[in-house]
């Protein structure tokens, strides 16, 4: 190439101006795409928040006795600001909502958020769109821990098992704390076993199959616990396995809230490092991420948040699989947005499913786990039969 001055290899002034204009156009195009992508993510997150709020209010209003939406909002507002907002027109509306439905609805909300968040983190850490607390056997193992506490610990520690004490005006029990602890311990055992079994071949298929096998082992332990239990314990364990919100009380919710909030804060802090993992372990290490430590700590916290929910709600399947996958289909793989959006979506799915569970056999209640098995099974089949399902992570 020869310029006007005859010097080869140099660009003329006009060519330099054209090149700069082209670079500016390309920069503006990329910046515009990024801005549009961020706008889509924020709008989706906002939409999920609105849907979750609607589901929350509907869960308070609907049940064996339907309460009008306006009366529901009055009861909720009067509970929060008693001196500012008037209560509902009927006193029993307030009694139903405050003493019965709010603990159940909050338990649904916390469980949906926790399972979806745990599923998001597990999928990001293991780079596998099929893993979740349910498919890795964490839920079944945690239920085995709960079953052990219900069947054997009354005989081991005697009357101390039923001891309660007052905390902030709420009744806390040794039973509930033991269930949470044993659920976490055995949930961690399942994760460690899955990783050990699939260590030499950590492919998607091996991880899921390992989770299924480990789940069967803990299911055998649950069956043994059922066989050795008395009638009351057998009924309690059976309800646990079907998944439901029957154990919703203010004391249970109070115990769960601090654990779940602390776990969610930690998981949000790891979201940037998990984004680095999506490019591969080697690249993540090159940018300063301690991959082994991140994976270990992330799985421990995910197991803790799952076990805490299972201790009170039983086995709730597929929330941790459906919500993250559906969120990634909408906004991509950025864990900073996928985590909160999946949490809100998981809460919405569980809240609406619980409403159906309360209404479908009115005046009786169907375990919400049955509904989610049906929905999740259909979704799982649809997901694995799609040609591009593996590209979602």
C-alpha positions as CSV (number, residue, x, y, z in Angstrom):
1,X,0.0,0.0,0.0
2,X,1.4,3.5,-1.0
3,X,0.2,6.7,0.6
4,X,0.0,10.1,-1.2
5,X,3.5,10.8,0.0
6,X,4.7,7.6,-1.5
7,X,5.7,5.9,1.7
8,X,4.6,2.3,1.6
9,X,2.6,0.7,4.5
10,X,1.2,3.9,5.9
11,X,-2.4,5.0,5.9
12,X,-3.5,8.3,4.5
13,X,-5.3,10.8,6.7
14,X,-8.6,10.1,5.1
15,X,-8.2,6.4,5.6
16,X,-7.3,6.9,9.3
17,X,-10.5,9.0,9.7
18,X,-12.6,6.2,8.1
19,X,-11.0,3.6,10.3
20,X,-11.7,5.6,13.4
21,X,-15.3,6.1,12.3
22,X,-15.7,2.4,11.8
23,X,-14.2,1.6,15.2
24,X,-16.6,4.1,16.8
25,X,-19.6,2.6,15.1
26,X,-18.5,-0.9,16.2
27,X,-18.0,0.3,19.8
28,X,-21.4,2.0,19.9
29,X,-23.0,-1.2,18.4
30,X,-21.5,-3.4,21.1
31,X,-22.3,-0.9,23.8
32,X,-25.9,-0.7,22.6
33,X,-26.2,-4.5,22.6
34,X,-24.9,-4.6,26.1
35,X,-27.3,-1.9,27.3
36,X,-30.2,-3.7,25.7
37,X,-29.2,-7.0,27.3
38,X,-28.9,-5.4,30.7
39,X,-32.3,-3.7,30.2
40,X,-33.8,-7.1,29.4
41,X,-32.3,-8.7,32.5
42,X,-33.5,-5.9,34.8
43,X,-37.0,-6.0,33.2
44,X,-37.2,-9.8,33.6
45,X,-36.1,-9.5,37.2
46,X,-38.8,-6.9,37.9
47,X,-41.4,-9.0,36.2
48,X,-40.5,-12.0,38.3
49,X,-40.8,-9.8,41.4
50,X,-44.3,-8.7,40.4
51,X,-45.4,-12.3,39.6
52,X,-44.0,-13.4,43.0
53,X,-45.9,-10.7,44.8
54,X,-49.1,-11.6,43.0
55,X,-48.6,-15.3,43.9
56,X,-47.9,-14.3,47.5
57,X,-51.2,-12.3,47.9
58,X,-53.2,-15.0,46.1
59,X,-51.8,-17.6,48.5
60,X,-53.0,-15.5,51.4
61,X,-56.4,-15.0,49.9
62,X,-57.3,-18.5,48.6
63,X,-57.9,-21.7,50.6
64,X,-60.6,-23.6,52.3
65,X,-62.1,-20.2,53.1
66,X,-61.6,-17.6,50.3
67,X,-60.9,-14.1,51.6
68,X,-61.4,-11.1,49.3
69,X,-58.2,-9.6,48.0
70,X,-58.9,-6.2,49.5
71,X,-59.7,-7.8,52.9
72,X,-56.5,-9.8,52.6
73,X,-54.4,-6.7,52.0
74,X,-56.1,-5.0,55.0
75,X,-55.3,-7.9,57.3
76,X,-51.7,-7.9,56.0
77,X,-51.3,-4.1,56.3
78,X,-52.9,-4.1,59.8
79,X,-50.5,-6.7,61.0
80,X,-47.5,-4.6,59.8
81,X,-48.9,-1.2,60.7
82,X,-51.7,-1.6,63.2
83,X,-51.9,2.0,64.0
84,X,-52.1,3.2,60.4
85,X,-54.1,0.6,58.5
86,X,-57.5,-0.6,59.6
87,X,-58.1,-4.4,59.9
88,X,-60.5,-6.4,57.7
89,X,-64.3,-6.1,58.1
90,X,-64.5,-9.6,59.7
91,X,-62.2,-10.5,62.6
92,X,-61.9,-14.1,61.5
93,X,-60.4,-13.0,58.2
94,X,-57.5,-11.6,60.2
95,X,-57.2,-14.7,62.4
96,X,-57.1,-17.0,59.3
97,X,-54.5,-14.9,57.5
98,X,-52.2,-14.0,60.4
99,X,-52.2,-17.3,62.3
100,X,-52.5,-19.8,59.5
101,X,-51.9,-18.5,56.0
102,X,-49.0,-16.1,56.5
103,X,-46.7,-18.8,58.0
104,X,-47.6,-21.3,55.3
105,X,-47.2,-18.7,52.5
106,X,-43.8,-17.5,53.9
107,X,-42.7,-21.1,54.2
108,X,-43.6,-21.6,50.5
109,X,-41.8,-18.4,49.6
110,X,-38.6,-19.4,51.5
111,X,-38.6,-23.0,50.2
112,X,-39.1,-21.9,46.5
113,X,-36.4,-19.3,46.8
114,X,-34.0,-21.6,48.5
115,X,-34.4,-24.6,46.2
116,X,-34.2,-22.5,43.0
117,X,-31.1,-20.7,44.3
118,X,-29.4,-23.9,45.3
119,X,-30.2,-25.4,41.9
120,X,-28.7,-22.4,40.1
121,X,-25.5,-22.5,42.1
122,X,-25.1,-26.3,41.7
123,X,-25.6,-26.1,38.0
124,X,-23.1,-23.3,37.7
125,X,-20.5,-25.0,39.9
126,X,-20.8,-28.3,38.2
127,X,-21.5,-26.8,34.7
128,X,-24.4,-29.2,34.3
129,X,-28.0,-28.1,33.5
130,X,-29.4,-31.3,34.8
131,X,-28.2,-31.1,38.4
132,X,-30.3,-29.8,41.3
133,X,-30.9,-30.7,44.9
134,X,-33.5,-33.2,43.8
135,X,-31.5,-34.9,41.0
136,X,-28.3,-35.1,43.0
137,X,-30.1,-36.8,45.9
138,X,-29.7,-34.0,48.4
139,X,-33.5,-33.8,49.1
140,X,-33.8,-37.6,49.7
141,X,-30.7,-37.7,51.9
142,X,-32.0,-34.7,53.9
143,X,-35.3,-36.5,54.3
144,X,-33.5,-39.5,55.6
145,X,-31.8,-37.3,58.2
146,X,-35.2,-36.0,59.2
147,X,-36.6,-39.5,59.4
148,X,-33.8,-40.6,61.7
149,X,-34.6,-37.7,64.0
150,X,-38.3,-38.5,64.1
151,X,-38.0,-42.3,64.6
152,X,-34.9,-42.8,66.7
153,X,-34.1,-39.6,68.7
154,X,-37.1,-39.7,71.0
155,X,-35.8,-43.0,72.3
156,X,-32.2,-41.8,72.4
157,X,-32.5,-38.5,74.3
158,X,-35.9,-39.1,75.9
159,X,-38.1,-36.2,77.0
160,X,-35.4,-33.7,76.0
161,X,-36.5,-34.3,72.4
162,X,-39.8,-32.5,73.1
163,X,-38.4,-29.6,75.1
164,X,-39.2,-26.1,74.0
165,X,-38.2,-22.6,75.0
166,X,-39.4,-19.1,74.2
167,X,-37.5,-16.9,71.8
168,X,-38.8,-13.5,70.8
169,X,-42.3,-14.6,71.9
170,X,-42.1,-17.8,69.7
171,X,-41.8,-21.4,70.8
172,X,-38.6,-23.1,69.6
173,X,-38.1,-26.9,70.0
174,X,-35.2,-29.3,70.2
175,X,-37.0,-31.5,67.7
176,X,-36.9,-28.8,65.0
177,X,-33.3,-28.0,65.5
178,X,-32.3,-31.7,65.4
179,X,-34.2,-32.2,62.2
180,X,-32.4,-29.3,60.6
181,X,-29.0,-30.5,61.8
182,X,-29.5,-34.1,60.7
183,X,-31.0,-33.1,57.4
184,X,-27.9,-31.0,56.6
185,X,-25.4,-33.7,57.7
186,X,-27.0,-36.3,55.5
187,X,-27.5,-33.9,52.6
188,X,-23.8,-33.2,52.7
189,X,-23.1,-36.9,52.7
190,X,-25.1,-37.3,49.5
191,X,-23.1,-34.5,47.8
192,X,-19.8,-36.0,48.9
193,X,-20.8,-39.4,47.7
194,X,-21.9,-38.1,44.3
195,X,-18.7,-36.3,43.8
196,X,-16.7,-39.3,44.9
197,X,-18.5,-41.7,42.6
198,X,-18.2,-39.4,39.6
199,X,-14.7,-38.2,40.3
200,X,-13.1,-40.0,37.4
201,X,-15.8,-39.2,34.9
202,X,-17.7,-36.0,35.8
203,X,-19.8,-35.9,32.7
204,X,-23.4,-34.8,32.8
205,X,-24.7,-38.3,32.5
206,X,-22.4,-39.7,35.3
207,X,-23.3,-36.9,37.7
208,X,-27.0,-37.4,37.3
209,X,-26.8,-41.2,37.4
210,X,-24.6,-41.0,40.5
211,X,-27.3,-38.8,42.1
212,X,-30.0,-41.3,41.2
213,X,-28.0,-44.2,42.7
214,X,-27.2,-42.3,45.9
215,X,-30.9,-41.3,46.2
216,X,-31.9,-44.9,46.0
217,X,-29.5,-45.7,48.9
218,X,-31.0,-43.1,51.1
219,X,-34.5,-44.1,50.0
220,X,-33.7,-47.6,51.4
221,X,-32.8,-45.9,54.7
222,X,-36.1,-44.0,54.7
223,X,-38.0,-47.2,54.0
224,X,-36.2,-48.9,56.9
225,X,-37.2,-46.0,59.2
226,X,-40.8,-46.3,58.1
227,X,-40.7,-50.0,58.8
228,X,-39.4,-49.5,62.3
229,X,-41.6,-46.6,63.2
230,X,-44.8,-46.4,65.1
231,X,-48.1,-45.2,63.5
232,X,-47.6,-41.5,64.4
233,X,-44.0,-41.4,63.1
234,X,-44.9,-43.4,60.0
235,X,-47.6,-40.8,59.1
236,X,-45.1,-37.9,59.7
237,X,-42.5,-39.5,57.5
238,X,-45.0,-40.3,54.8
239,X,-46.2,-36.6,54.7
240,X,-42.5,-35.6,54.5
241,X,-41.9,-37.7,51.4
242,X,-44.9,-36.3,49.6
243,X,-43.9,-32.7,50.4
244,X,-46.3,-30.2,52.0
245,X,-46.6,-27.1,54.1
246,X,-48.3,-28.8,57.0
247,X,-45.4,-27.9,59.4
248,X,-45.7,-24.2,58.7
249,X,-45.6,-22.3,62.0
250,X,-44.2,-18.9,63.1
251,X,-41.4,-20.7,65.0
252,X,-40.4,-22.7,62.0
253,X,-40.3,-19.6,59.8
254,X,-38.3,-17.7,62.4
255,X,-35.7,-20.5,62.5
256,X,-35.4,-20.6,58.7
257,X,-35.2,-16.9,57.9
258,X,-31.7,-16.1,59.3
259,X,-30.2,-19.3,57.8
260,X,-31.6,-18.7,54.4
261,X,-30.8,-14.9,54.3
262,X,-27.1,-15.6,55.2
263,X,-26.8,-18.4,52.7
264,X,-28.4,-16.2,49.9
265,X,-26.0,-13.3,50.7
266,X,-23.0,-15.6,50.4
267,X,-24.3,-17.2,47.2
268,X,-24.8,-13.8,45.6
269,X,-21.2,-12.9,46.5
270,X,-20.0,-15.9,44.6
271,X,-22.0,-15.2,41.4
272,X,-19.1,-13.4,39.6
273,X,-16.7,-16.2,40.3
274,X,-19.3,-18.7,39.1
275,X,-19.5,-16.7,35.8
276,X,-15.8,-17.3,35.4
277,X,-16.3,-21.1,35.8
278,X,-18.6,-21.1,32.7
279,X,-15.5,-20.6,30.6
280,X,-13.8,-23.6,32.2
281,X,-11.7,-24.4,35.3
282,X,-8.4,-23.4,33.7
283,X,-9.6,-19.9,32.6
284,X,-11.2,-19.4,36.0
285,X,-7.9,-20.2,37.7
286,X,-6.1,-17.8,35.4
287,X,-8.3,-14.9,36.6
288,X,-7.6,-15.7,40.2
289,X,-10.5,-18.0,41.2
290,X,-9.7,-20.8,43.7
291,X,-11.9,-23.3,41.8
292,X,-11.7,-26.2,44.3
293,X,-12.5,-23.9,47.3
294,X,-15.3,-22.2,45.4
295,X,-16.9,-25.5,44.4
296,X,-16.6,-26.9,47.9
297,X,-18.0,-23.9,49.7
298,X,-20.7,-23.3,47.2
299,X,-22.0,-26.9,47.5
300,X,-21.9,-26.8,51.3
301,X,-24.0,-23.6,51.4
302,X,-26.4,-24.9,48.8
303,X,-26.8,-28.1,50.7
304,X,-27.4,-26.2,54.0
305,X,-30.1,-24.0,52.4
306,X,-31.8,-27.1,50.8
307,X,-31.7,-29.1,54.0
308,X,-33.2,-26.3,56.1
309,X,-36.2,-26.2,53.7
310,X,-36.6,-30.0,53.5
311,X,-36.6,-30.2,57.3
312,X,-40.0,-28.3,57.3
313,X,-41.5,-28.8,53.9
314,X,-40.4,-32.4,53.0
315,X,-39.3,-33.4,49.5
316,X,-40.2,-30.7,47.0
317,X,-38.9,-31.9,43.6
318,X,-37.8,-30.2,40.4
319,X,-38.0,-26.5,41.6
320,X,-34.2,-26.4,41.5
321,X,-34.2,-27.8,38.0
322,X,-37.0,-25.9,36.4
323,X,-36.5,-22.3,37.6
324,X,-32.8,-21.9,36.7
325,X,-33.3,-23.4,33.2
326,X,-36.4,-21.3,32.4
327,X,-34.6,-18.2,33.6
328,X,-31.5,-18.9,31.4
329,X,-33.8,-19.3,28.4
330,X,-35.0,-15.8,29.0
331,X,-31.9,-13.8,30.1
332,X,-28.8,-15.9,29.4
333,X,-26.2,-17.3,31.8
334,X,-25.1,-14.3,33.9
335,X,-25.4,-15.7,37.4
336,X,-25.6,-12.2,38.9
337,X,-29.1,-12.0,37.4
338,X,-30.0,-15.7,37.0
339,X,-29.7,-16.3,40.7
340,X,-32.2,-13.7,42.0
341,X,-34.5,-14.2,39.0
342,X,-34.5,-18.0,39.5
343,X,-35.2,-17.6,43.2
344,X,-38.3,-15.4,42.5
345,X,-39.5,-17.8,39.8
346,X,-39.0,-20.8,42.1
347,X,-41.0,-19.1,44.8
348,X,-43.8,-18.2,42.3
349,X,-44.0,-21.8,41.0
350,X,-44.3,-23.2,44.5
351,X,-46.8,-20.6,45.6
352,X,-49.1,-21.2,42.7
353,X,-48.7,-25.0,43.0
354,X,-49.6,-24.8,46.7
355,X,-52.7,-22.8,45.8
356,X,-53.7,-25.6,43.4
357,X,-53.0,-28.2,46.1
358,X,-55.4,-26.5,48.4
359,X,-58.2,-26.1,45.9
360,X,-58.0,-29.2,43.7
361,X,-59.5,-31.5,46.3
362,X,-61.5,-28.9,48.3
363,X,-62.1,-29.0,51.2
364,X,-59.2,-31.5,51.5
365,X,-55.6,-30.7,50.6
366,X,-53.3,-32.5,48.2
367,X,-49.6,-32.6,49.0
368,X,-47.9,-30.0,46.9
369,X,-45.0,-32.4,46.1
370,X,-47.4,-34.5,44.0
371,X,-48.2,-31.6,41.8
372,X,-44.6,-30.6,41.3
373,X,-43.7,-34.3,40.5
374,X,-46.2,-34.1,37.6
375,X,-45.1,-30.6,36.4
376,X,-41.4,-31.4,36.9
377,X,-41.5,-34.8,35.2
378,X,-43.1,-33.2,32.1
379,X,-40.6,-30.4,32.1
380,X,-37.6,-32.8,32.6
381,X,-38.7,-34.9,29.6
382,X,-39.1,-31.8,27.5
383,X,-35.7,-30.4,28.5
384,X,-33.6,-33.5,27.8
385,X,-35.4,-34.1,24.4
386,X,-34.5,-30.7,23.1
387,X,-31.6,-30.6,20.7
388,X,-29.9,-27.6,22.3
389,X,-30.5,-28.3,25.9
390,X,-26.9,-28.7,26.7
391,X,-26.0,-25.3,25.5
392,X,-28.0,-23.6,28.3
393,X,-25.0,-23.5,30.6
